[in-house]
Amino acid sequence: MAELKTPVKGISRRSFLKTTAAVAGTAAVAGTTTVALAANDGTADVDEHEVVCVCGCNCQGNCSMVATVREGKMVNIRSNENLPYPSYERICMRGFSHANRMYDFNRVLYPMKRKTWSLEEPHVENRGTDEWERLSWDEAIQLVADTLTYNTENYGVRSNCVLVSAGNSFAAYGGLIAGLGFANAFGFQGLDVCLDYGDLVGIGEVTGSGWDFNQRNMAGDYRYAKTILIWDTNPPNSQPHSWHFCMEAKDAGANLVVIDPTYTIAAQQATKWVPIKPGTDPALGMAMLNAIIDNEWYDLDFMREKTCAPLLVREDNGHFLRATDFDEAGPAELPEYPFFGTLLLQGVKAGKVPTLEETAHYVVWDADKNAWGLINEVANPAMEGSFEVNGVKVTTAWSLFKEHMAACTPEWAEGITEVPADTIVELARMYAQDAPSTIYAGYHLYDNCEEMGMTWACLAALTGNIGKRGASIGHLGKSKPTINMAGLAFPAGLSGLNDELPWLHLPEVLETGKLKGEDFPVRLLYNIGANPVGSYAAQKKTIEEVLPQIPCIVTNDMEFSETCEYSDIVLPCAHYFEYDWIQASSHTPFLYMANKVADPIGEAKEDVEIFRAIAERMDNEAAKAFYAKSNEEMMRMVVDTEKGEPLGINLDNLKEKGVLADRDENWIHWEEQRWPTLSGRLEFYVENPGARIDIGKPIDKEFYHMPTYHTPFEAYDESEQHDKYPLYHYCERTRWHLHTQYNHAPVLRELDPEPYLRMNPVDAEARGIVEGDYVEAYNDRGHCVCKAKFDMGVRPGMVSSPKGWHRGAYVAGSYQELTCDHLNVLHMNTSFDDTLVEVRKYEGEVK
């Protein structure tokens, strides 16, 4: 087809600010947050109706909404008042901006190819500056299919790597799940995003849930807590739909404590704010454990019955003693936590709780008989002590834990965290005794994040603040029990399924051509709802070193993201209001029918339609058979299940009612007080720790048996970088963005027009900076230039960048050039906040 007359070469700061300002002005003049369509004044025959839909982003709100459609266009939106549980009726500023986002100037309208790219001569050096050619869908699909086929035949099917994220619908049918199914259907190599998983690993080691987001009670249950620790998060910005539950608890007399270096909105509304030195939170949690042990504030009965406390740990191999160890075969070879190298299988594992019979072989010491016995047969197991069983020296897990935590005193932690020892003791008392208590966990984005998660879980295990009304830890509730996404996520089944390749490990794989010692060429990167250039750390390295080693980059997206700018083929993906899909994630107690609101703009298609078209051009009969199913047939695979039918959950009812409740409004996770560990108990001693994903690199198992403090990778006073870059830099989640989504919505840009660097006036004065100056934050990885914004709530010695801003909105560089992409071989999580910078006044030209 014809070449585009106005090639898209990325968005400059000037064009970004001018365009958003102009459109925002139009919205302001119109006096509405909707698209500029004339109101129905009753003088014309106007086609206007309402459609129930769902916000598809992964802020964890899943807000049900009602869109107004006029003359085929969405013009307004409001919250859905017709919910089974009205307490979940909410809408935020991002939700109100959907009409802006659907008709965004930055939407991708047509399939496009970079002008100088071809399979034979990719010219990767032209990415980011090349012109674009418009393609027909037929041309684009054939080009993608030909490239996938060529790579498969010449380099192996896994040379085609697929990166799936939640930039479109976070769905049970459609969006993210469709992308995962596409990779599985053909056997392509999946990539792990390495985002927000770190503390999940630590929590999952104790609860047995692996690194699944499968942890806390339903958000409505926060109302029943007597103590809530808001730790490492600012929910009024990041999760406003859940914050009101915390405020209801406060109004009822609960302790609402915010632990954060910054005086956030949550801190302003709390009963107590605990400012802490950034990155040192695990030390605070460990000292709380110490205080709980020292003051005997633990729940001994709960620990005896529900945790690993009485289990005996072998001195020789560090594993729990089992009666089967004395069989002829000897001790069994144990699986490593967290069991699987792909996220969806974590949820499968987290749903498998062993029975009492399956755990009957664990050995304890009978305190009454002074002899060993089996866990289900001993009424009074010893909680402390060392013993010998058939020549094997053992110690109770509780004794080992007490000994291990003895050095983590409040005074020790005060020296690290700068939180007074008395405050630490009071936090410990409050959490243990002013119960039930909930830890509202954020994402601890430092290299010691796994220890943060493990410490949170140990606090719950010692005090019994888990699996009860008002008592939970972690992030999201359990995966939906009535639906079955396996058929869509794994259309080719689990046989031959490979662990995902962590994004943080990709640079080494590209550099060496090896994965776990085997040849592993990467020939294609297919981004589906993913924006690695904009959302991932060390942006300059990604652009200049990582992506140039990949001959072909394909991106499905609704917006022309930074990743689109550095792609070779861009396919326009429909907004999640432009097709029918199903929302069934675990954040709320509902299943939702996300109805199509309006037709896609331009030539955009939903992801499933794109994959169906590619399958038709590929030589894979099984994949063709899968994609021969209609969209409705795929939806029925998810919703029409044996478990759902007794509850009236099926696609027909979902279509009729729009929203179905599948859980109690204040549902309690693990209420049965059994967990999916091997023992069925909370295991604050991890007998066989393992890496989140096996990439062939060993971990120090001895170090990870129990919470052990270690510093962040870079952001601590004694680090090699600190003399050069003395300011701690963190990325704050704001109410105006969701990762890199909503960047161009005019109503949001009117309220939040450009990026900034928040800093304390004390640090600014020392550098000759006045408010409103343009400043440059920099380190060895890169820089960014934007306005300085003074805030006394920012801790001296820290600076903050709002997360999500488009690279083009900065005068130069980007906040993501600053961030750290260190690979920790245990948790493999991106430690965005584990970053040091220096700041100086910018003397260059500002356009």
ABEGO torsion letter per residue (X at the ends): XBBBABBBAEBBAAAAAAAAAAAAAAAAAAGBABBBBBBBAGABBBBBBBBBBBBABAAGAGBBBBBBBBGGBBABBBBBABBABAAABBBBAAAAAAAAAAABAABBABBBBBAABBAABAGAAABGABBBBBBBAAAAAAAAAAAAAAAAAAAEAAABBBBBBAABBBBABEEAAAAAAAAAAAGBBBBBAGBGAAAAAAAAAAAGAEABABABBBAAAAAABABBBBBGBBAAAABAAAAAAAAAAAAAGBBBBBBBABBBAAAAABABBBBBBBGAAAAAAAAAAAAAAAAGABBAAAAAAABAAABBBBAAAGBBBBAAAABAAEBBBBBBOAGBABAAAAAAAAABBBBAAAAAABBBBBAAAGBBBBAAABABBBABEBBBBGGBBBBBAAAAAAAAAAABBAAAAAAAAGBBAAAAAAAAAAAAABOBBBBBBBBBBBAAAAAAAAAAAAAAAAAGBBGBBGBBBEABBBBBAABBAAAAABAAEABGBBBBBBAAAAAAAAAAGBBGGBBBBBABBBBBGBBAAAABBGAAAAAAAAAAABABBBBBBABBBAAAAABABBBBBBBAAABBBBBABAABABBBBBBBABBBBEABBBAAAAAAAAAAABBBAAAAAAAABBAAAAAAAAABBAAAAAAGBBAAAAAAAGBBBABBAABBBGAAGBBABAAGBBBABBABBBBABBAGBBBBAAAAABBBBBBBAABBAABAAAAABABBBBBBBBAABBEABGAABAAAAAABABBBBBBBAAAAAAAGBBBGBBBBBBBAAEBBBBBBBBBAABBBGBBBBBBGBBAAABABEBAAAABBABBBAAAGBBBAABBBBBBBBBABBBX
